[in-house]
Every structure is written in structure tokens, then in C-alpha cells.
Amino acid sequence: MYKRVFLLSPAGGNGNYIGLVLLGKVEQPALSYHFQGNFSKNNPGVIQYHIWDDSNLKFCNQPDIIAIQNVVKEKFYFVIVNWWEKIFFHQSSDWETAYSDDWLKEQTELWKNFDYPIVRANLNWFYAYKNKNRPELYDVPLIKNKFYFDSLYTNYESAKDQFLKFGIEYTESQYNDWKNSQKCVFDSFQEIQNKPIDQLTKDYQKAIAIGLLGMENNLSEEECWQKYKSELN
């Protein structure tokens, strides 16, 4: 079992959960695990960064720390669902409330010339993650160990294989406990897949829904917006 984990992971990437499993310190199922991880007095050893900085190199060369990059690939949209459901709709601290409110104010101002600024902001986020052009998604070759985020949203066997790379016997019971704790995330994505766009109640859901259509039809971000914005009415 590892003593500490240096985990490079985007916000919404289940970084704390992954780190806690590697440390054997998951206390109980929860929607957000950062109060058992980064912000916990009991488990201060889970280290998580969203963007690489050369000063982090020291964490890659310490015998009691394993350095891991949480790699986001095809199922990147779950990062966005996670962020909204965990940070905005199910806030568990004043800090999270302030952070999400600031994000809304900033993005509303940035996209104020659009009829649906928060939908447009999230579509920009969607395409930025699709194209892997955000700093928190850049591959860091210095971090040799990679955990693939998509595995958690594929099936138990896929997630099991990822943890096994680090010598962790991840059980189906553990996976089911995690998946059940993420019910609102999976329910939201099911709505995105199954409901007409104008019947979705959350702006980020609408953005992901049209983004997925844009991907399916090989459209650029702007082409996607122009083609599907009428479906938001």
C-alpha cells in the first residue's frame, strides 16, 4: 500500500476517489470524495494538482510517493457532468458555493453576446476537452504511471484493470459502492442521452447534448452552435 499519492487530475476527474483507493483510505461512499481526501484531516497524504508545474517534479522522485496522471480520453464529458453535479448542484461547503458562483459570473460576462451564455460556455468547455487543448489534460511524459479516467465509466472490469496496474485488488463491491454514490451523475447523463434538448433542465446538459451531436456529425464548435442552437428554445 502506498503512503502518499501525487495525482495530476482535472477537477471533476474523480481524483480524490482514485487516490483514496490507492491508499486504501476510502471511508464511506460519497458523491464527492475530497472531504475524505484533499480536505480531510485524516488523509492529508492525497496530493492532487489540476495543472502540471515543474515544481511538482519533486513528487516524482520520492520513494514513499507514487506519481500518477489521471488521463481523460473519450468520456471527457463526464468531467463536466461531475463538476456541475458535485460542485454546483450538490455543494457541500461555502468555498464551493463561492467558486461556482464566480465561474457563473465570469462565463456569463464572457459569453454575454449569446442568447444562452452558460450553454455556450459549456459548449466551449466540451470542445476544449474533446480537442485536449486545456492545460489540465496535457500529457506529462515525466509521469510514467497513467490511470485512465474512462475506465470508471466503462464497467467494473475496466476499472479493476486500471487499479491492478498499481497492485490494487479492486473489488466489484467497491466499484458498485462508487457507482451507486454517483447516481446523480449517471442519471444526468442518461437524461442527456434520452431527453429532447429543449426538455433538459440544466444548461450544461444542453451543451453536452448538442456537443455530442456535433461530434457525431464531425462539426467544429462554431458549426455545432450554429446548427443546434435553435433546439435550445
Buried (B, 14 or more C-beta within 10 A) or exposed (E): EBEBBBBBBBBBBBBBBBBBBBBEBBEEBBBBBBBBBBBBEEBEBBBBBBEBEEEBEEBBEEEEBBBBBBBBEEBBBBBBBBBBBBBBEEBBEEEBEEBBEEBBEEBBEEBEEBEBBBBBBBBBBBBBBBEEEBEBBEEBEBBEBBBBBBBBBBEBEBBBEBBEEBEBEBEEEBBEBBBEBBEBBBEBBEBBEEBEBEEBEBBBBBBBBBBBBBBEEEBEBEEBBEBBBEEBE
